[in-house]
């Protein structure tokens, strides 16, 4: 870091020299002038490098002088970063959860009833929409999917709200990983698939157990892995035919969604537009559009996402306050030392660099500590219904904002630096 600071400072010296002696691009500089400028640059760089090294050494020594305070500050900043990272981790995890079935279906287009707000709240459309979609040029494959809210009755009589998903012949839209059994079991009479994360709430202990849904007998034919739900109502998978029989609200020739795959090389946007023209009273969305719509509904319209963001901002605010107070205390403790450095020839810019370096040091140490806590929590929550997840972009943004917050927190200390009078060292 001191090399960067030295380079910038040296560049500033040259700019000042050029301005002072009015050397412009139009002025012809002879060889002697060039040598003189290079000499000034090297001399200035050497002096500034020495000052920068001394300033950074003193900055670290001031931080290390009170080790308990340093440790508590790093822990405070770390906890604040962990709080913000955990909140955004929840946001990312929930966003991935409420769009997981959409993304894992691996289809190009979704045909649905108009004004469908999210995957969990689809309504019935005629099964004929599948054949209409197949008639559109560029469509290679299309099948249906059922989605409905039902009641699962445990062996002890307790009832649990569930989301029943009915799969068509190809099982598209179903679980992407199985722990026990095979995905095709949903087409066996009465059989369903439940996820391992919700065995306890559903009262399931093993494959082969019998339960009831809306008075209809169901048998656990398989157990999936990693199929979470955002609504706290577990997903139950079966065939479309059995789902309609259990639900009793859909007619035999109705589905909730028509899933479409385009032929290789086909323009998905063009197929989407053509399908909208040919099929009336439906919406046609790409997988990405439908995933974004579902995420927006749960994160924004329900207020969950806004609450999480506010909590994360509060966490960063706590980090700013902790860093600001610590830096201010350190600066006040060492004001006589700063005055002495000014009297010895240090520039105020060097003292400013010292304070900024201290701020960044606290920030970096806090981010490292907070990251250790956060990624430990990510690993611990990986097999739970509520996971903490992140992306490189989200994490990098959090780190950048945290370090920037630490720099902002140094404002109070910098004001003290500019008020220091070096003459005060010689006063009794």
C-alpha positions in Angstrom: 0.0 0.0 0.0 2.8 2.4 0.8 4.2 2.0 -2.7 0.9 3.1 -4.1 0.7 6.0 -1.8 4.3 7.0 -2.6 3.6 6.8 -6.4 0.6 9.0 -6.1 2.4 11.5 -3.9 5.4 11.6 -6.3 3.1 12.2 -9.2 1.5 15.0 -7.2 5.0 16.5 -6.7 5.7 16.5 -10.4 2.4 18.1 -11.2 3.1 20.9 -8.8 6.6 21.4 -10.2 5.2 21.5 -13.8 2.5 24.0 -12.7 5.0 26.2 -10.8 7.5 26.5 -13.6 4.7 26.6 -16.2 6.0 23.7 -18.2 3.4 22.7 -20.7 3.1 20.3 -23.6 4.0 23.1 -25.9 7.3 24.0 -24.1 10.4 22.5 -25.5 12.4 20.8 -22.8 16.1 20.2 -23.4 18.0 17.1 -22.2 19.3 19.0 -19.1 15.7 19.9 -18.0 14.6 16.3 -18.5 17.5 15.0 -16.3 16.7 17.6 -13.7 13.0 16.5 -13.6 13.9 12.9 -13.4 16.3 13.7 -10.6 13.6 15.6 -8.7 11.3 12.6 -9.2 13.7 10.1 -7.8 14.7 12.2 -4.9 11.1 13.0 -4.1 10.1 9.4 -4.4 12.9 8.3 -2.0 11.9 10.9 0.6 8.2 10.1 0.2 8.8 6.4 0.4 10.8 6.8 3.6 8.1 9.0 5.1 5.3 6.6 4.0 7.1 3.6 5.6 7.5 5.5 8.8 3.9 6.7 8.7 2.6 3.2 8.1 4.8 1.8 10.9 3.6 4.4 13.3 0.0 3.8 12.3 0.2 0.1 13.0 2.0 0.7 16.3 -0.7 3.1 17.5 -3.3 0.4 16.7 -1.3 -2.3 18.5 -0.6 -0.1 21.5 -4.0 -0.9 23.1 -4.5 -4.6 22.2 -7.7 -5.2 24.1 -9.4 -2.3 22.4 -8.1 -3.4 19.0 -9.5 -6.9 19.6 -12.9 -5.7 20.7 -13.1 -3.3 17.8 -12.2 -6.0 15.3 -14.8 -8.3 16.9 -17.4 -5.5 16.8 -16.8 -4.7 13.1 -16.7 -8.5 12.4 -20.1 -9.1 14.0 -21.5 -6.1 12.2 -20.3 -7.5 8.9 -21.6 -10.9 9.7 -25.0 -9.5 10.5 -25.1 -7.7 7.2 -23.8 -10.7 5.3 -26.2 -13.0 7.0 -29.2 -10.8 6.1 -28.1 -10.6 2.5 -27.3 -14.4 2.6 -30.9 -15.0 3.7 -32.1 -12.8 0.9 -30.1 -14.7 -1.7 -31.0 -18.0 -0.2 -34.7 -17.2 -0.2 -34.6 -15.8 -3.7 -32.9 -19.1 -4.9 -35.5 -21.1 -3.0 -38.6 -19.5 -4.3 -37.4 -19.9 -7.9 -35.6 -23.3 -7.6 -38.3 -25.4 -9.3 -38.5 -22.9 -12.1 -34.7 -22.9 -12.7 -34.3 -26.7 -12.4 -37.1 -27.4 -14.8 -34.7 -26.5 -17.6 -37.4 -25.3 -20.0 -37.4 -22.2 -22.2 -41.0 -20.9 -21.7 -43.8 -21.1 -19.2 -47.5 -20.7 -20.3 -49.8 -19.7 -17.4 -53.0 -18.0 -16.5 -53.0 -14.2 -16.7 -51.8 -12.2 -13.7 -50.1 -15.3 -12.1 -48.0 -13.6 -9.3 -45.6 -16.5 -8.5 -45.1 -20.2 -9.1 -46.9 -21.0 -5.8 -50.1 -19.3 -6.9 -50.9 -20.6 -10.4 -54.5 -21.2 -11.5 -56.1 -23.6 -13.9 -55.7 -23.4 -17.7 -57.0 -25.9 -20.3 -54.6 -28.8 -21.1 -55.2 -27.9 -24.7 -52.7 -25.1 -24.2 -50.0 -27.8 -24.5 -51.1 -28.7 -28.0 -51.5 -25.1 -29.0 -47.9 -24.4 -27.8 -46.7 -27.4 -29.9 -48.2 -25.9 -33.0 -46.0 -22.8 -32.8 -43.0 -22.9 -35.1 -39.8 -23.4 -33.2 -41.3 -25.5 -30.4 -39.8 -28.9 -29.9 -41.4 -30.2 -26.7 -44.3 -29.2 -24.3 -45.8 -30.8 -21.3 -48.0 -29.8 -18.4 -47.5 -29.2 -14.7 -50.0 -29.1 -11.8 -49.5 -26.9 -8.7 -52.0 -26.7 -5.8 -52.3 -26.2 -2.1 -53.4 -29.3 -0.2 -53.6 -30.7 3.4 -51.3 -33.6 4.5 -52.6 -35.7 7.4 -49.9 -37.3 9.5 -50.3 -40.6 11.4 -50.9 -38.8 14.7 -53.8 -36.8 13.2 -52.0 -33.6 12.8 -52.6 -31.7 9.5 -49.9 -29.9 7.6 -50.3 -27.5 4.6 -48.4 -28.7 1.6 -47.8 -27.6 -2.0 -48.7 -30.5 -4.3 -46.8 -30.6 -7.6 -48.2 -32.9 -10.4 -45.7 -34.1 -13.0 -46.3 -35.1 -16.6 -44.8 -38.0 -18.4 -41.2 -36.7 -18.5 -41.2 -35.6 -14.8 -40.0 -32.1 -15.8 -40.4 -29.7 -12.9 -39.8 -32.4 -10.3 -36.9 -33.1 -7.8 -33.4 -32.8 -9.3 -31.8 -35.2 -6.7 -33.2 -38.3 -5.0 -32.0 -39.8 -1.7 -34.3 -42.8 -1.7 -36.4 -44.3 -4.5 -36.7 -43.1 -8.1 -38.4 -40.1 -9.7 -40.6 -42.3 -11.8 -42.4 -43.7 -8.8 -44.8 -40.7 -9.0 -46.6 -42.5 -11.8 -47.3 -45.6 -9.6 -50.8 -45.5 -8.0 -51.0 -43.4 -4.8 -47.2 -42.9 -4.6 -45.7 -39.5 -3.8 -42.2 -38.0 -3.2 -41.3 -35.9 -0.2 -38.1 -34.1 0.6 -35.7 -35.1 3.4 -35.7 -31.6 4.9 -39.3 -32.0 5.8 -39.6 -35.6 7.0 -40.1 -34.4 10.6 -42.9 -31.9 9.9 -44.6 -34.4 7.6 -44.2 -37.3 10.2 -42.4 -39.4 7.6 -39.8 -41.9 8.8 -39.2 -44.1 5.8 -40.3 -45.0 2.3 -43.5 -47.1 2.1 -45.4 -45.3 4.8 -49.1 -44.5 4.3 -50.7 -41.1 4.8 -53.8 -39.2 3.6 -54.3 -36.0 1.6 -57.9 -34.6 1.3 -59.2 -38.1 2.2 -57.1 -39.8 -0.5 -54.5 -42.5 0.4 -50.9 -41.6 -0.4 -47.8 -43.8 -0.1 -44.3 -42.3 0.3 -42.5 -43.8 -2.8 -39.4 -41.7 -2.7 -37.4 -39.1 -0.8 -35.8 -36.2 -2.6 -32.8 -34.0 -1.6 -32.6 -30.2 -1.4 -36.1 -29.2 -2.6 -36.8 -26.3 -0.2 -39.9 -24.2 0.1 -40.1 -20.5 0.9 -43.7 -20.8 2.2 -42.9 -23.3 5.0 -45.4 -25.7 3.3 -43.3 -28.6 1.9 -43.5 -29.7 -1.7 -45.1 -33.0 -2.4 -44.6 -34.6 -5.9 -46.8 -37.0 -7.7 -48.3 -37.4 -11.2 -50.7 -34.9 -12.8 -53.5 -37.4 -12.8 -53.1 -38.3 -9.1 -52.7 -34.6 -8.2 -56.0 -33.8 -9.8 -57.7 -36.7 -8.1 -56.4 -35.5 -4.7 -57.2 -31.9 -5.3 -60.8 -32.3 -6.6 -60.9 -28.7 -7.8 -59.3 -29.2 -11.2 -61.0 -31.0 -14.1 -59.3 -33.9 -15.7 -58.3 -31.7 -18.7 -56.8 -28.8 -16.8 -53.3 -28.0 -15.7 -51.6 -25.1 -14.0 -48.6 -24.6 -16.3 -47.5 -25.6 -19.8 -43.8 -26.1 -20.0 -42.1 -25.5 -23.4 -38.7 -26.2 -24.9 -37.7 -24.7 -28.1 -35.9 -26.5 -30.9 -32.1 -26.2 -31.0 -31.2 -22.9 -32.7 -34.7 -21.4 -32.4 -35.0 -17.8 -31.3 -36.8 -18.1 -27.9 -37.9 -14.5 -28.0 -39.5 -14.9 -31.4 -41.2 -18.1 -30.3 -42.5 -16.3 -27.2 -44.0 -13.5 -29.2 -45.6 -15.8 -31.7 -47.1 -17.9 -28.9 -48.5 -14.8 -27.3 -50.3 -14.0 -30.6 -51.7 -17.5 -31.1 -52.8 -18.4 -27.6 -55.3 -16.1 -26.0 -55.9 -15.4 -22.3 -52.5 -16.6 -21.1 -49.1 -15.2 -20.3 -46.0 -16.6 -21.8 -42.8 -16.0 -19.8 -39.3 -17.2 -20.2 -37.8 -19.2 -17.2 -35.8 -16.2 -16.2 -38.8 -13.8 -16.4 -40.9 -16.2 -14.3 -38.2 -16.7 -11.7 -37.7 -12.9 -11.4 -41.5 -12.4 -11.1 -41.7 -15.0 -8.3 -38.8 -13.5 -6.5 -40.2 -10.0 -6.7 -43.5 -11.1 -5.4 -42.1 -12.8 -2.3 -39.3 -10.3 -1.7 -41.0 -7.0 -2.4 -44.8 -7.4 -2.4 -44.8 -9.4 0.9 -42.3 -7.0 2.5 -39.9 -9.8 3.5 -37.1 -8.5 1.3 -37.4 -4.9 2.5 -37.2 -6.0 6.1 -34.0 -8.0 5.4 -32.3 -5.1 3.6 -33.1 -2.7 6.4 -31.6 -5.1 8.9 -28.5 -5.5 6.8 -28.1 -1.7 6.5 -28.5 -1.4 10.3 -25.7 -4.0 10.6 -23.4 -1.9 8.5 -24.4 1.2 10.5 -23.3 -0.6 13.7 -19.9 -1.3 12.1 -19.5 2.4 11.1 -20.3 3.6 14.6 -17.9 1.1 16.2 -15.1 2.0 13.8 -15.7 5.7 14.2 -15.6 5.7 17.9 -12.5 3.5 18.1 -10.6 5.6 15.6 -11.6 8.8 17.3 -10.4 7.4 20.7 -7.1 6.4 19.2 -6.6 9.8 17.6 -7.4 11.6 20.8 -5.0 9.4 22.7 -2.2 10.1 20.3 -2.8 13.8 19.6 0.5 14.8 21.3 2.3 12.2 19.1 0.7 13.6 16.0 1.7 17.1 17.0 5.3 15.9 17.5 5.4 14.3 14.1 4.2 17.6 12.5 7.0 19.4 14.4 9.5 16.9 13.1 8.6 17.6 9.5 5.8 15.2 8.8 3.1 16.6 6.5 -0.5 16.6 7.5 -1.2 14.4 4.4 1.0 11.7 6.0 -1.0 11.9 9.2 -4.2 11.6 7.1 -2.7 8.5 5.4 -2.0 7.1 8.9 -5.6 7.5 10.0 -7.0 6.1 6.7 -4.7 3.1 7.0 -5.8 2.5 10.6 -9.4 2.7 9.4 -8.8 0.2 6.5 -6.9 -2.1 8.8 -9.8 -2.3 11.2 -12.1 -2.8 8.3 -10.1 -5.6 6.7 -9.6 -7.4 10.0 -13.3 -7.1 10.8 -14.3 -8.3 7.3 -12.0 -11.3 7.7 -13.5 -12.2 11.1 -17.0 -11.6 9.9 -16.4 -13.7 6.7 -15.1 -16.6 8.9 -18.4 -16.5 10.9 -20.5 -16.1 7.8 -19.1 -18.9 5.7 -19.2 -21.2 8.8 -22.9 -20.3 9.0 -23.3 -21.0 5.2 -21.8 -24.5 5.7 -24.0 -25.2 8.8 -27.2 -24.1 7.0 -26.5 -26.0 3.8 -28.8 -28.9 4.7 -31.5 -26.9 6.5 -34.8 -25.5 5.2 -33.5 -21.9 5.5 -30.0 -21.7 3.9 -27.6 -18.8 3.9 -26.2 -18.3 0.4 -24.3 -15.7 -1.5 -22.8 -14.9 -4.9 -19.4 -13.4 -5.7 -21.0 -10.1 -6.8 -23.1 -9.8 -3.6 -20.1 -10.7 -1.4 -17.7 -8.3 -3.2 -20.3 -5.6 -2.9 -20.6 -6.2 0.9 -16.9 -6.1 1.4 -16.6 -2.8 -0.7 -19.4 -1.2 1.2 -17.9 -2.3 4.6 -14.5 -0.9 3.8 -16.0 2.3 2.4 -18.0 2.6 5.6 -14.8 2.3 7.6 -13.3 5.2 5.6 -16.4 7.3 6.2 -16.0 6.4 9.9 -12.6 8.1 10.0 -14.1 11.6 9.3 -14.2 12.6 13.0 -10.6 11.6 13.4 -9.5 13.5 10.3 -11.1 16.7 11.6 -8.9 16.3 14.8 -5.8 15.9 12.6 -6.4 19.2 10.8 -6.9 21.0 14.0 -3.5 20.0 15.5 -1.1 22.8 16.2 2.6 21.5 16.1 3.6 24.5 18.3 1.6 22.9 21.1 4.5 20.4 21.6 6.7 23.2 22.9 4.1 24.5 25.4 4.4 23.6 29.0 
